[in-house]
Amino acid sequence: MVRHTVRRFWVETLGCPKNQVDSDKIAGLLVGDGMVAAGAPEEADLVVVNTCAFIEEARWESVDTVLALRSAAAGAELVVTGCMAERYGDELAEALPEADRVAGFGVPVAIGQKPSEPSAASTAPPPFDLLNLPRPPAGAPWAYVKIAEGCDRRCGYCAIPSFRGPQRSRSAEAIVAEVEGLGVREAVLVAQDLASYGRDQGRGERGIVPLVESLGERVDWVRLLYLYPSDLTDPLIDAICATGVPYFDLSLQHVSRPLLARMRRWGDGDRFAARIAAIRSRWPEAVFRSNFIVGYPGETEADHDALLDFVAAASLDWCGFFAYSPEEGTHAVSLDGQVPPELAAERRRELAEVQDEITAAKRDRLIGREVVVLVDFPGLARSYREAPEIDGVISVPEDLAVGQFHTVRVLDALGPDLVAGAVSP
């Protein structure tokens, strides 16, 4: 590999939007150290892989990515960071000799050296906090903004609190300053437990509401991802809708009350349905997304049928379905009633088929309507109904200015995606 006068870096991000924020801040840190971003991994002197460890499938993807990048960037320094590095530490370093370093969050080049490097192993991490590091301006008209780290809940299937720690909210002033510096039209707020923002600072239930209101005064759209259903209060609903993005990403996970109790989660299908109906009665144009786990220990055919019925009746705009993954150290691995993977996969397919028809029908009903869109890239846009990188997209004429809002008319629907034409002024 050709060495450059100025060192170049490449950051590969896996997993959720929260990881993307971490990667942006790592990139900002490296730029601050005098490095420049490479155009491809093969051109980099330093390759950083920000891994995901949420479920087994994500861990295997992380390992495969590390191996692929080791091959593609043979002469580069390869650093593994993110959730896998934090969760498994030296164990991961021993299992991945291809990596030059395995580092904890936000310290991609200083700690976490392989055990074979005794002189470097005692290097102290630099005194910075990844959560509050500055980040460069966004390269798109929207950006994820992490408002808190960690989680105080103990859901039966989730290991995140064990390596991300308890909830730690950022100051509202720091969040507002970050959004103003990003130069975006849309701020997408993310956290492990978004609606609990500020409680660890003694702000109570209204902690998130003033923040949403403040950001709504600074950017055109504010979108919230991952809302725990019991925390969806009327003031929060009104604050969300007032930003022009009546989009509700509700973390439901299932609808069977006994199964949710085994998950150590609140609620049931009747409560969820009532909350969704109440929002729709006040905001008929509201859009809903949720995720559900299938095959959790103890899930019966009756539980599965209840979830199928709920999905059909609730008519959510977007849904994701995930097969349960046993995670070391979680409550669920000790439960009886483990569901065979083949059965879980079958249940997942059944649910996806139901939801795909619902999503397609909702998109078909938009044909002929005028909608306001934000153009992300030439020829690609979104309305408030589509979260970036998660939901469908809207194809628009390529001459519509990127980073601007335009009114378009929907001409066709292709599954989850739409095709639209410009409306004359």
Buried (B, 14 or more C-beta within 10 A) or exposed (E): EEEEEEBBBBBBBBBBBBBBBBBBBBBBBBBEEEBBBBEEBBBBBBBBBBBBBBBEEBBEBBBEBBEEBBEBBEEBBBBBBBBBBBBBBEEBBEEBEEBBBBBBBBBBBBBBBBEEEEEEEEBEEEEEEBBBBEBBEBEBBBBBBBBBBBBBBEBBBBBBBBBBBEBBBBEBEBBBEBBEEBEBBBBBBBBBBBBBBBBBBEBEBEBBBBBBBBBBEEBBBBBBBBBBBEBBBEBBBBBBBEBBBBBBBBBBBBBBBBBBBBBBBBBBBEBBBEBBEEBBEEBEEBBBBBBBBBBBBBBEEEBBEBBBEBBEEBBBBBBEBBBBBEBEEBBBBEBEEBBEEEBBEBBBEBBBEBBEEBBBEBBEEBBEEEBBBBBBEEBBBBBBBBBBBEBBBBBBBEEBEBBEBBEBBBEBBEEBBBBBEBEEE
